[in-house]
Amino acid sequence: MIKPIIHDILFLGRNCKPASAEDLPVAQDLLDTLKANSSSCVGLAANMIGIDKRIIAFDNNGEPMVMFNPRILKHADPFETEEGCLSLEGLRKTKRYRSIKVEWQIWQNNALQTRIKTFTGWTAQIIQHEIDHCNGILI
């Protein structure tokens, strides 16, 4: 279901709670909302649709992807950039890394399964932005 985008900075500034299998419907809501906003958005965190859980959805080189409980294990090659956000107005400068190693969970075989992968470039930047949302960090 397409959900409205949250703009409440106090809500968005809170650290999100871990996600569980009970939060699976949130993944579909994130994907539906991401698709509905695809002209101006490449990633969403659950708190951006009013759900205080560590779940993100994003465009992974043209394919939608969902991560439960993502966290960055390692990062390399820092750079400064400007980013926008559906929850905030305008562009803001921020520091990102060109390469990140991420641990997350996916729903597979009726359970949350852990995955680890290194992402680079634009996809890495999107993931960092959404993980920041999960950590209550706004650009």
C-alpha positions in Angstrom: 0.0 0.0 0.0 1.3 3.5 -0.9 1.9 5.4 2.3 2.3 9.2 2.9 5.8 10.5 3.5 6.5 11.7 7.0 8.0 15.1 7.5 8.1 15.2 11.4 11.8 15.8 12.2 11.3 14.7 15.8 10.0 11.3 14.7 12.6 11.0 11.9 15.3 11.9 14.4 14.7 8.8 16.6 16.8 5.6 16.4 14.6 2.9 14.8 13.8 -0.4 16.5 15.0 -3.7 15.1 12.7 -5.3 12.5 11.3 -8.8 12.8 9.3 -11.2 10.7 6.1 -9.5 12.0 7.2 -6.4 10.0 7.1 -8.2 6.6 4.1 -6.2 5.4 6.2 -3.0 5.9 8.5 -4.1 3.1 5.7 -4.2 0.6 4.5 -0.8 1.7 8.0 0.6 1.2 8.2 -0.9 -2.3 4.8 0.4 -3.2 5.6 3.9 -1.9 9.0 3.9 -3.5 7.5 3.0 -6.9 4.8 5.7 -6.5 7.6 8.2 -5.9 10.1 6.9 -8.4 10.3 10.2 -10.3 11.9 11.9 -7.3 13.1 9.1 -5.0 15.5 6.1 -5.1 15.3 4.9 -1.6 13.1 4.9 1.5 13.4 3.9 5.2 10.4 2.7 7.2 10.4 5.7 9.4 9.8 7.8 6.3 6.4 6.2 6.1 5.7 6.3 9.8 7.0 2.9 10.9 9.7 3.0 13.6 11.6 -0.1 12.3 15.0 -0.8 10.7 13.8 -1.6 7.2 14.9 0.1 4.0 13.9 -0.3 0.3 15.9 1.1 -2.6 16.7 0.9 -6.3 19.6 -1.5 -6.7 20.7 -0.8 -10.3 17.1 -1.0 -11.6 15.9 -3.7 -9.3 14.0 -2.9 -6.1 15.7 -4.3 -2.9 14.6 -4.5 0.7 16.9 -4.9 3.7 15.8 -5.7 7.3 18.2 -4.5 10.0 20.9 -3.2 7.8 24.2 -2.0 9.2 27.5 -0.9 7.7 30.4 -3.1 8.7 33.1 -1.4 6.7 33.5 1.7 4.5 36.1 3.2 2.2 36.9 6.1 0.0 35.1 9.1 1.5 33.7 12.0 -0.5 31.4 15.0 0.0 28.1 15.2 -1.9 24.8 16.9 -1.8 21.6 14.9 -1.3 17.9 15.5 -1.2 15.2 13.7 0.7 11.5 13.2 0.3 11.1 14.0 4.1 13.1 17.2 3.9 13.1 20.3 1.6 16.2 21.2 -0.4 19.6 19.8 -0.8 22.2 19.3 1.9 25.9 18.5 2.0 26.9 15.2 3.5 29.9 12.8 3.7 29.5 9.4 2.0 31.7 6.5 1.1 32.1 5.1 -2.4 32.3 1.5 -1.0 30.5 0.0 1.9 30.2 -3.6 3.3 26.7 -4.1 4.6 25.1 -6.8 6.8 21.3 -7.2 6.6 18.5 -9.7 6.7 16.1 -10.9 4.0 13.0 -13.0 4.2 13.8 -16.4 2.7 12.6 -19.9 3.5 10.1 -18.6 6.1 12.8 -16.9 8.2 15.0 -13.8 8.3 18.4 -14.8 6.8 21.6 -12.8 7.2 23.5 -11.6 4.1 26.7 -9.6 3.7 27.7 -7.8 0.6 29.9 -4.9 -0.6 28.1 -2.1 -2.5 29.8 0.6 -4.5 29.0 3.9 -6.2 25.4 5.2 -6.4 23.9 2.2 -4.7 26.3 2.5 -1.8 25.3 6.2 -1.4 21.6 5.4 -1.4 22.0 2.6 1.2 24.0 5.0 3.4 21.3 7.6 3.2 18.6 5.1 4.2 20.7 3.6 7.0 21.2 7.1 8.4 17.4 7.4 8.5 17.3 4.2 10.6 19.8 5.7 12.9 17.8 8.9 13.3 20.4 10.9 11.3 19.0 13.5 8.9 21.1 15.1 6.2 
